[in-house]
């Protein structure tokens, strides 16, 4: 876990172009589809750090070396930090995955690639449910829209990061306000975790005693995105308060959360919970969700 615990200091700021970042994420996706990390060689620093779920890997023996057919991908590009984020949903791959990857660059080379690689047994994992919710929304709300936001309506970098921080600050402080609008659900693993929509405000259930460390950000104002790689204490009940590798991808419009996707690793299948209650769509019982929030 040492690599995971120290990665939060690796977000070194550097200016770089959006076109470069797009070419780099395109190359990353092509390499993952082919299972050929060697095809990324022109983008990789000689002192690259590569991790999966907080553990250091030789990139030649990583998930990147496995051909994965994706059904959905999304990338965000952070020109201020010279970093990128990519989400891969591979529901129809022979081995389904949902992968969140954060890459940090310096001098046009990737110095850090860190991925949350989730598959069967990870927190609420259901790639089919994830794909279905992205494509159709919750209760037929329709395809999620992660396209470019009109310049005049874009939130600032500081505002986007503040929304993500408010979400996680609320986990340890019940007085924190989390700005969240419709459609009022998040995709947690394969679960459509619904809140209660009161007017235009989405009320969600939160814990109030969890302090979330190791926050690393990718912020893209053009698409209203902040992604946060974090450590989630207590998520895997077999591991005590050891923070589990986790990524939360937020779409923010008008200063409020619109969409949220999560990817979280478990050490033990289901993070110590009973995954038998997971349906084909990925819904857990209301009683189970209440138990999660209360920590019982």
BAKOLZA-199333 format. One record per residue (C-alpha): residue in one letter; residue number from 1; x, y, z. Coordinates in pm, 1 decimal. Example, Ala and Ser with C-alpha at 12.3 -4.5 7.8 and 13.67 -1.06 7.14 Angstrom:
2
+-----+-----+----------+----------+----------+
! res !   n !        u !        v !        w !
+-----+-----+----------+----------+----------+
!   A !   1 !   1230.0 !   -450.0 !    780.0 !
!   S !   2 !   1367.0 !   -106.0 !    714.0 !
+-----+-----+----------+----------+----------+
***
This chain:
296
+-----+-----+----------+----------+----------+
! res !   n !        u !        v !        w !
+-----+-----+----------+----------+----------+
!   X !   1 !      0.0 !      0.0 !      0.0 !
!   X !   2 !    300.8 !    232.7 !     33.5 !
!   X !   3 !    285.9 !    348.5 !   -328.4 !
!   X !   4 !    -81.5 !    433.6 !   -290.6 !
!   X !   5 !    -23.9 !    627.0 !     31.2 !
!   X !   6 !    240.3 !    848.5 !   -127.1 !
!   X !   7 !     83.4 !    913.8 !   -467.7 !
!   X !   8 !   -121.0 !   1208.6 !   -343.9 !
!   X !   9 !    193.6 !   1426.4 !   -357.7 !
!   X !  10 !    258.0 !   1348.5 !   -724.4 !
!   X !  11 !     27.5 !   1609.2 !   -878.5 !
!   X !  12 !    300.1 !   1849.9 !   -993.2 !
!   X !  13 !    157.9 !   2143.8 !  -1185.0 !
!   X !  14 !    282.8 !   2211.9 !  -1536.2 !
!   X !  15 !    124.2 !   2381.5 !  -1835.7 !
!   X !  16 !     62.8 !   2168.4 !  -2143.9 !
!   X !  17 !   -168.4 !   2172.3 !  -2443.4 !
!   X !  18 !   -507.6 !   2010.0 !  -2470.5 !
!   X !  19 !   -413.6 !   1861.3 !  -2806.1 !
!   X !  20 !   -115.3 !   1684.7 !  -2647.1 !
!   X !  21 !   -329.7 !   1544.6 !  -2366.9 !
!   X !  22 !   -590.6 !   1421.9 !  -2613.8 !
!   X !  23 !   -326.1 !   1246.2 !  -2821.7 !
!   X !  24 !   -189.4 !   1086.3 !  -2506.0 !
!   X !  25 !   -528.8 !    956.3 !  -2389.0 !
!   X !  26 !   -602.0 !    828.6 !  -2740.8 !
!   X !  27 !   -271.1 !    641.8 !  -2731.2 !
!   X !  28 !   -350.7 !    502.4 !  -2387.5 !
!   X !  29 !   -687.9 !    371.4 !  -2506.2 !
!   X !  30 !   -534.1 !    216.5 !  -2816.4 !
!   X !  31 !   -268.1 !     46.5 !  -2604.5 !
!   X !  32 !   -532.8 !    -93.4 !  -2369.0 !
!   X !  33 !   -746.6 !   -221.4 !  -2655.5 !
!   X !  34 !   -447.9 !   -400.2 !  -2806.9 !
!   X !  35 !   -292.9 !   -504.3 !  -2475.7 !
!   X !  36 !     36.2 !   -351.0 !  -2589.1 !
!   X !  37 !    188.7 !   -108.1 !  -2338.4 !
!   X !  38 !    496.0 !    -91.9 !  -2563.4 !
!   X !  39 !    291.9 !    117.3 !  -2807.0 !
!   X !  40 !    296.9 !    394.0 !  -2544.2 !
!   X !  41 !    675.3 !    411.9 !  -2531.8 !
!   X !  42 !    694.7 !    755.1 !  -2695.6 !
!   X !  43 !    471.8 !    896.4 !  -2419.2 !
!   X !  44 !    645.3 !    731.6 !  -2122.1 !
!   X !  45 !    914.0 !    883.9 !  -1901.4 !
!   X !  46 !   1219.5 !    675.0 !  -1824.5 !
!   X !  47 !   1130.7 !    709.6 !  -1454.6 !
!   X !  48 !    761.2 !    622.6 !  -1493.7 !
!   X !  49 !    569.7 !    513.2 !  -1184.9 !
!   X !  50 !    287.9 !    272.5 !  -1274.6 !
!   X !  51 !     36.3 !    154.2 !  -1015.6 !
!   X !  52 !   -286.7 !    -42.5 !  -1005.5 !
!   X !  53 !   -506.8 !    -16.4 !   -698.5 !
!   X !  54 !   -225.7 !    150.1 !   -509.9 !
!   X !  55 !     37.1 !   -114.3 !   -582.7 !
!   X !  56 !    340.6 !    -65.9 !   -805.7 !
!   X !  57 !    352.4 !   -280.7 !  -1120.1 !
!   X !  58 !    588.4 !   -338.4 !  -1407.5 !
!   X !  59 !    381.2 !   -194.6 !  -1691.9 !
!   X !  60 !    474.0 !   -494.7 !  -1907.7 !
!   X !  61 !    293.8 !   -722.7 !  -1660.8 !
!   X !  62 !      0.5 !   -495.3 !  -1585.2 !
!   X !  63 !   -365.3 !   -486.2 !  -1690.6 !
!   X !  64 !   -247.3 !   -260.8 !  -1972.0 !
!   X !  65 !    -86.7 !   -572.6 !  -2122.1 !
!   X !  66 !   -427.7 !   -745.0 !  -2145.9 !
!   X !  67 !   -635.5 !   -672.3 !  -2459.4 !
!   X !  68 !   -963.7 !   -519.9 !  -2339.5 !
!   X !  69 !  -1255.8 !   -439.4 !  -2568.4 !
!   X !  70 !  -1429.7 !   -133.6 !  -2427.8 !
!   X !  71 !  -1798.7 !    -50.5 !  -2469.6 !
!   X !  72 !  -1764.8 !    305.6 !  -2340.2 !
!   X !  73 !  -1477.6 !    542.5 !  -2273.2 !
!   X !  74 !  -1451.3 !    897.9 !  -2148.7 !
!   X !  75 !  -1144.1 !   1117.7 !  -2102.7 !
!   X !  76 !  -1088.8 !   1452.0 !  -1930.8 !
!   X !  77 !   -785.5 !   1674.5 !  -1985.4 !
!   X !  78 !   -630.2 !   1901.5 !  -1723.7 !
!   X !  79 !   -402.0 !   2152.4 !  -1896.1 !
!   X !  80 !   -312.9 !   2335.1 !  -1573.5 !
!   X !  81 !   -181.2 !   2025.8 !  -1396.4 !
!   X !  82 !    -76.5 !   1846.8 !  -1717.5 !
!   X !  83 !   -280.5 !   1542.6 !  -1629.9 !
!   X !  84 !   -556.5 !   1330.0 !  -1778.0 !
!   X !  85 !   -831.9 !   1101.5 !  -1660.5 !
!   X !  86 !   -985.0 !    812.1 !  -1854.1 !
!   X !  87 !  -1281.1 !    588.3 !  -1771.3 !
!   X !  88 !  -1314.8 !    250.7 !  -1944.7 !
!   X !  89 !  -1628.8 !     37.6 !  -1920.0 !
!   X !  90 !  -1580.4 !   -309.3 !  -2069.7 !
!   X !  91 !  -1910.6 !   -485.0 !  -2004.5 !
!   X !  92 !  -1897.7 !   -722.7 !  -2301.8 !
!   X !  93 !  -1529.3 !   -808.6 !  -2276.6 !
!   X !  94 !  -1480.3 !  -1179.6 !  -2191.1 !
!   X !  95 !  -1353.9 !  -1053.7 !  -1854.4 !
!   X !  96 !  -1558.1 !   -741.1 !  -1766.8 !
!   X !  97 !  -1381.4 !   -438.2 !  -1619.5 !
!   X !  98 !  -1443.9 !    -81.4 !  -1513.5 !
!   X !  99 !  -1115.1 !    109.3 !  -1505.1 !
!   X ! 100 !  -1037.3 !    464.0 !  -1396.1 !
!   X ! 101 !   -691.6 !    591.9 !  -1490.0 !
!   X ! 102 !   -514.8 !    912.2 !  -1394.3 !
!   X ! 103 !   -196.6 !   1008.5 !  -1582.2 !
!   X ! 104 !     41.2 !   1291.5 !  -1490.8 !
!   X ! 105 !    287.9 !   1426.4 !  -1748.2 !
!   X ! 106 !    605.1 !   1634.4 !  -1746.7 !
!   X ! 107 !    800.1 !   1746.3 !  -2052.6 !
!   X ! 108 !    552.7 !   1560.0 !  -2278.3 !
!   X ! 109 !    612.7 !   1227.8 !  -2098.6 !
!   X ! 110 !    396.2 !   1035.0 !  -1855.1 !
!   X ! 111 !    568.4 !   1025.2 !  -1516.7 !
!   X ! 112 !    277.7 !    862.7 !  -1330.8 !
!   X ! 113 !      3.2 !    626.2 !  -1443.7 !
!   X ! 114 !   -228.4 !    517.3 !  -1165.2 !
!   X ! 115 !   -534.3 !    303.5 !  -1229.3 !
!   X ! 116 !   -824.9 !    180.2 !  -1023.3 !
!   X ! 117 !   -891.8 !   -153.6 !  -1195.0 !
!   X ! 118 !  -1222.1 !   -305.6 !  -1084.2 !
!   X ! 119 !  -1375.6 !   -637.5 !  -1173.6 !
!   X ! 120 !  -1586.1 !   -910.2 !  -1012.3 !
!   X ! 121 !  -1570.1 !   -887.6 !   -633.1 !
!   X ! 122 !  -1486.6 !   -518.3 !   -617.6 !
!   X ! 123 !  -1724.0 !   -271.0 !   -456.7 !
!   X ! 124 !  -2072.8 !   -318.4 !   -611.2 !
!   X ! 125 !  -1902.9 !   -415.0 !   -937.3 !
!   X ! 126 !  -2135.3 !   -464.5 !  -1231.3 !
!   X ! 127 !  -1999.0 !   -341.2 !  -1564.3 !
!   X ! 128 !  -2328.2 !   -419.3 !  -1741.0 !
!   X ! 129 !  -2519.5 !   -208.7 !  -1490.6 !
!   X ! 130 !  -2267.5 !     73.9 !  -1525.1 !
!   X ! 131 !  -2296.5 !     72.4 !  -1903.3 !
!   X ! 132 !  -2676.3 !     58.3 !  -1891.4 !
!   X ! 133 !  -2697.0 !    355.8 !  -1656.1 !
!   X ! 134 !  -2455.8 !    562.7 !  -1867.0 !
!   X ! 135 !  -2651.8 !    487.5 !  -2182.1 !
!   X ! 136 !  -3006.0 !    510.0 !  -2043.6 !
!   X ! 137 !  -2985.8 !    689.9 !  -1710.2 !
!   X ! 138 !  -3184.7 !    597.7 !  -1402.7 !
!   X ! 139 !  -3553.8 !    525.0 !  -1465.7 !
!   X ! 140 !  -3516.5 !    619.8 !  -1830.3 !
!   X ! 141 !  -3368.3 !    965.7 !  -1779.3 !
!   X ! 142 !  -3165.5 !    912.0 !  -2097.1 !
!   X ! 143 !  -2805.7 !    906.4 !  -2213.3 !
!   X ! 144 !  -2570.5 !   1086.3 !  -1979.2 !
!   X ! 145 !  -2423.4 !   1398.1 !  -2139.2 !
!   X ! 146 !  -2049.9 !   1443.1 !  -2080.4 !
!   X ! 147 !  -1991.5 !   1668.4 !  -2382.5 !
!   X ! 148 !  -1833.0 !   2013.3 !  -2384.1 !
!   X ! 149 !  -2014.1 !   2285.2 !  -2190.3 !
!   X ! 150 !  -2062.5 !   2623.8 !  -2357.7 !
!   X ! 151 !  -1779.3 !   2858.0 !  -2256.4 !
!   X ! 152 !  -2008.1 !   3110.3 !  -2087.9 !
!   X ! 153 !  -2157.6 !   2835.3 !  -1870.5 !
!   X ! 154 !  -1835.2 !   2664.0 !  -1766.6 !
!   X ! 155 !  -1752.1 !   2655.1 !  -1396.0 !
!   X ! 156 !  -1405.6 !   2764.8 !  -1288.1 !
!   X ! 157 !  -1136.6 !   2518.8 !  -1193.4 !
!   X ! 158 !  -1159.8 !   2625.7 !   -829.5 !
!   X ! 159 !  -1538.8 !   2584.1 !   -829.4 !
!   X ! 160 !  -1518.2 !   2233.1 !   -976.8 !
!   X ! 161 !  -1260.1 !   2119.5 !   -722.9 !
!   X ! 162 !  -1463.7 !   2275.8 !   -442.0 !
!   X ! 163 !  -1766.9 !   2065.0 !   -538.4 !
!   X ! 164 !  -1563.5 !   1743.4 !   -522.5 !
!   X ! 165 !  -1408.9 !   1845.4 !   -191.9 !
!   X ! 166 !  -1749.9 !   1934.3 !    -47.3 !
!   X ! 167 !  -1876.1 !   1585.6 !   -134.2 !
!   X ! 168 !  -1595.6 !   1415.9 !     56.8 !
!   X ! 169 !  -1580.7 !   1674.5 !    335.5 !
!   X ! 170 !  -1946.0 !   1591.6 !    404.2 !
!   X ! 171 !  -1841.0 !   1234.4 !    490.3 !
!   X ! 172 !  -1677.8 !   1369.1 !    805.6 !
!   X ! 173 !  -1886.4 !   1679.3 !    878.7 !
!   X ! 174 !  -2266.6 !   1676.5 !    863.8 !
!   X ! 175 !  -2279.2 !   2057.0 !    835.6 !
!   X ! 176 !  -2112.1 !   2063.2 !    492.1 !
!   X ! 177 !  -2345.9 !   2150.7 !    203.8 !
!   X ! 178 !  -2306.6 !   1939.8 !   -111.1 !
!   X ! 179 !  -2448.1 !   2113.8 !   -421.9 !
!   X ! 180 !  -2631.7 !   1845.5 !   -618.6 !
!   X ! 181 !  -2908.2 !   1882.6 !   -875.5 !
!   X ! 182 !  -3112.1 !   1645.6 !  -1092.6 !
!   X ! 183 !  -3121.1 !   1368.9 !  -1206.3 !
!   X ! 184 !  -3023.2 !   1276.8 !   -848.0 !
!   X ! 185 !  -2842.0 !    944.3 !   -868.4 !
!   X ! 186 !  -2483.4 !    824.3 !   -880.2 !
!   X ! 187 !  -2336.4 !    514.1 !  -1041.5 !
!   X ! 188 !  -2161.3 !    334.4 !   -756.9 !
!   X ! 189 !  -2003.0 !     25.2 !   -904.7 !
!   X ! 190 !  -2310.3 !    -96.7 !  -1094.3 !
!   X ! 191 !  -2560.5 !     44.3 !   -845.7 !
!   X ! 192 !  -2796.8 !    329.2 !   -929.0 !
!   X ! 193 !  -2769.5 !    492.7 !   -588.1 !
!   X ! 194 !  -3065.2 !    729.6 !   -582.2 !
!   X ! 195 !  -3118.9 !   1033.6 !   -369.1 !
!   X ! 196 !  -3438.1 !   1226.1 !   -303.0 !
!   X ! 197 !  -3507.8 !   1518.2 !   -534.1 !
!   X ! 198 !  -3666.5 !   1807.8 !   -347.4 !
!   X ! 199 !  -3740.9 !   2070.8 !   -609.0 !
!   X ! 200 !  -3407.6 !   2109.6 !   -784.4 !
!   X ! 201 !  -3194.1 !   1989.0 !   -490.8 !
!   X ! 202 !  -3081.5 !   1628.8 !   -457.6 !
!   X ! 203 !  -3064.4 !   1495.4 !   -103.4 !
!   X ! 204 !  -2831.9 !   1199.2 !    -63.7 !
!   X ! 205 !  -2747.4 !    990.1 !    242.6 !
!   X ! 206 !  -2391.5 !   1033.8 !    369.7 !
!   X ! 207 !  -2178.7 !    898.5 !    649.9 !
!   X ! 208 !  -2058.1 !   1161.6 !    896.4 !
!   X ! 209 !  -1749.2 !   1013.8 !   1063.7 !
!   X ! 210 !  -1522.8 !    931.1 !    767.1 !
!   X ! 211 !  -1229.3 !   1157.6 !    687.0 !
!   X ! 212 !  -1116.6 !   1098.7 !    328.3 !
!   X ! 213 !   -740.8 !   1136.7 !    263.1 !
!   X ! 214 !   -493.8 !   1124.9 !    -27.8 !
!   X ! 215 !   -695.0 !   1342.3 !   -266.9 !
!   X ! 216 !   -551.7 !   1375.8 !   -619.0 !
!   X ! 217 !   -741.1 !   1569.3 !   -883.4 !
!   X ! 218 !   -795.1 !   1594.1 !  -1255.9 !
!   X ! 219 !  -1000.8 !   1903.3 !  -1346.1 !
!   X ! 220 !  -1136.4 !   1983.7 !  -1692.3 !
!   X ! 221 !  -1342.8 !   2301.7 !  -1711.0 !
!   X ! 222 !  -1453.3 !   2239.2 !  -2071.2 !
!   X ! 223 !  -1650.6 !   1927.9 !  -1978.7 !
!   X ! 224 !  -1732.2 !   2028.1 !  -1620.6 !
!   X ! 225 !  -1530.4 !   1745.5 !  -1468.7 !
!   X ! 226 !  -1339.6 !   1690.0 !  -1151.7 !
!   X ! 227 !  -1211.5 !   1339.5 !  -1089.4 !
!   X ! 228 !  -1069.4 !   1256.5 !   -748.6 !
!   X ! 229 !   -846.4 !    963.3 !   -668.6 !
!   X ! 230 !   -867.6 !    908.3 !   -293.7 !
!   X ! 231 !   -824.6 !    661.1 !    -11.9 !
!   X ! 232 !  -1157.6 !    541.6 !    131.4 !
!   X ! 233 !  -1116.9 !    439.5 !    497.9 !
!   X ! 234 !  -1333.2 !    153.5 !    616.4 !
!   X ! 235 !  -1472.7 !     63.9 !    274.8 !
!   X ! 236 !  -1341.5 !   -292.3 !    299.1 !
!   X ! 237 !  -1463.7 !   -407.9 !    636.5 !
!   X ! 238 !  -1200.0 !   -681.1 !    651.2 !
!   X ! 239 !   -923.6 !   -417.8 !    643.5 !
!   X ! 240 !  -1024.7 !   -196.6 !    934.6 !
!   X ! 241 !   -965.6 !    171.3 !    854.5 !
!   X ! 242 !   -702.0 !    112.3 !    586.7 !
!   X ! 243 !   -797.4 !    346.4 !    297.1 !
!   X ! 244 !   -906.9 !    155.6 !    -12.5 !
!   X ! 245 !   -804.2 !    283.3 !   -358.5 !
!   X ! 246 !  -1099.5 !    469.5 !   -505.9 !
!   X ! 247 !  -1190.6 !    712.6 !   -784.8 !
!   X ! 248 !  -1494.2 !    942.1 !   -803.1 !
!   X ! 249 !  -1573.2 !   1109.4 !  -1135.7 !
!   X ! 250 !  -1801.4 !   1416.4 !  -1109.3 !
!   X ! 251 !  -1983.1 !   1603.2 !  -1386.0 !
!   X ! 252 !  -2070.8 !   1950.7 !  -1256.5 !
!   X ! 253 !  -2305.3 !   2195.9 !  -1426.3 !
!   X ! 254 !  -2391.1 !   2537.2 !  -1285.8 !
!   X ! 255 !  -2193.9 !   2462.8 !   -969.9 !
!   X ! 256 !  -2391.1 !   2146.2 !   -889.8 !
!   X ! 257 !  -2325.8 !   1775.0 !   -931.9 !
!   X ! 258 !  -2514.2 !   1627.3 !  -1225.9 !
!   X ! 259 !  -2349.3 !   1286.5 !  -1263.6 !
!   X ! 260 !  -2113.5 !   1081.4 !  -1048.3 !
!   X ! 261 !  -1935.1 !    754.0 !  -1129.0 !
!   X ! 262 !  -1726.3 !    559.1 !   -877.7 !
!   X ! 263 !  -1470.6 !    277.8 !   -896.7 !
!   X ! 264 !  -1346.9 !    119.0 !   -574.0 !
!   X ! 265 !  -1122.0 !   -177.8 !   -501.1 !
!   X ! 266 !  -1195.2 !   -446.3 !   -243.4 !
!   X ! 267 !   -928.7 !   -671.0 !    -91.1 !
!   X ! 268 !  -1190.9 !   -933.7 !     -4.4 !
!   X ! 269 !  -1480.8 !   -993.8 !   -245.2 !
!   X ! 270 !  -1760.7 !   -748.4 !   -177.8 !
!   X ! 271 !  -1543.3 !   -561.4 !     72.7 !
!   X ! 272 !  -1665.3 !   -803.6 !    338.7 !
!   X ! 273 !  -2033.1 !   -765.3 !    242.7 !
!   X ! 274 !  -2262.5 !  -1024.1 !     82.5 !
!   X ! 275 !  -2263.5 !   -974.8 !   -295.6 !
!   X ! 276 !  -2535.3 !  -1238.4 !   -345.5 !
!   X ! 277 !  -2796.3 !   -963.2 !   -322.5 !
!   X ! 278 !  -2657.3 !   -790.3 !   -631.3 !
!   X ! 279 !  -2897.6 !   -821.8 !   -923.6 !
!   X ! 280 !  -2816.1 !   -819.2 !  -1293.7 !
!   X ! 281 !  -2866.0 !   -442.2 !  -1297.7 !
!   X ! 282 !  -2659.4 !   -391.5 !   -984.4 !
!   X ! 283 !  -2919.4 !   -280.0 !   -728.3 !
!   X ! 284 !  -2880.7 !   -359.1 !   -359.3 !
!   X ! 285 !  -3166.4 !   -371.2 !   -113.9 !
!   X ! 286 !  -3270.8 !    -53.6 !     66.8 !
!   X ! 287 !  -3189.9 !   -225.2 !    396.5 !
!   X ! 288 !  -2836.1 !   -298.4 !    282.3 !
!   X ! 289 !  -2777.1 !     59.7 !    170.8 !
!   X ! 290 !  -2898.4 !    187.6 !    507.7 !
!   X ! 291 !  -2656.5 !    -47.2 !    681.6 !
!   X ! 292 !  -2369.2 !     88.0 !    470.9 !
!   X ! 293 !  -2445.9 !    448.5 !    561.3 !
!   X ! 294 !  -2486.8 !    374.1 !    930.4 !
!   X ! 295 !  -2175.9 !    157.9 !    942.6 !
!   X ! 296 !  -2365.8 !   -122.0 !   1112.6 !
+-----+-----+----------+----------+----------+
***
